[in-house]
Structures are given as structure tokens and as C-alpha cells.
């Protein structure tokens, strides 16, 4: 078995580069593990909704 796994940090926004990387690697057959820190992102100018990481997981 030759499973490809990608670990991506900082994926909380539906509009961010982290989400784009996750989606691209998933289409190439990678299993994805990603992290995020909502308190930080919610305070940043770009903001993020609490449900965005859950939407990305789908």
C-alpha cells in the first residue's frame, strides 16, 4: 500500500491558499490532515466564519 498523506497548517478560510492546496492535493489522491486556529483568524482583518473549517473538511 502506498498512501500519500499531506499535512497542511493554517487552513480555516474558504478563500485561502490553504484550502486551495487541500483541494488540489485531494484531487491527486492524497489523504489530507489540516490544522487551523479560529481565535487568531477571527481577529484578523480577513476574518473567518466559525463553520468554514467544517465546510472545508467535506
C-alpha positions in Angstrom: 0.0 0.0 0.0 1.4 3.4 -1.0 -0.8 6.0 0.7 0.1 9.7 0.1 -0.6 11.9 3.1 -0.4 15.7 3.2 -0.2 17.9 6.3 -1.3 21.5 5.7 -1.2 24.1 8.5 -3.4 27.2 8.6 -6.4 26.1 6.7 -9.5 27.9 8.1 -10.8 30.1 5.3 -12.8 29.1 2.3 -10.9 31.8 0.3 -7.4 31.0 1.4 -4.4 29.3 -0.2 -4.5 26.6 2.4 -7.9 25.5 1.2 -6.8 25.6 -2.4 -3.8 23.4 -1.6 -6.0 20.9 0.3 -8.4 20.6 -2.6 -5.7 20.2 -5.3 -3.9 17.5 -3.3 -7.2 15.7 -2.6 -7.9 15.5 -6.3 -4.5 13.9 -6.8 -5.3 11.2 -4.3 -3.7 12.5 -1.1 -5.3 11.9 2.3 -5.4 15.4 3.9 -4.7 16.4 7.5 -5.1 20.1 8.1 -4.9 22.4 11.2 -6.4 25.8 12.0 -6.6 28.3 14.8 -10.0 30.0 14.7 -9.4 32.6 17.5 -6.5 34.0 15.5 -8.3 34.1 12.2 -11.4 35.6 13.6 -9.3 38.6 14.9 -7.6 39.2 11.6 -8.8 41.7 9.0 -9.8 38.9 6.6 -12.0 37.3 9.2 -13.4 33.8 9.1 -16.7 32.2 10.0 -16.7 29.5 12.6 -18.1 26.9 10.2 -15.6 27.4 7.4 -13.1 24.6 8.6 -16.0 22.2 8.8 -17.1 23.1 5.3 -13.6 22.5 4.1 -13.5 19.0 5.6 -16.4 18.0 3.4 
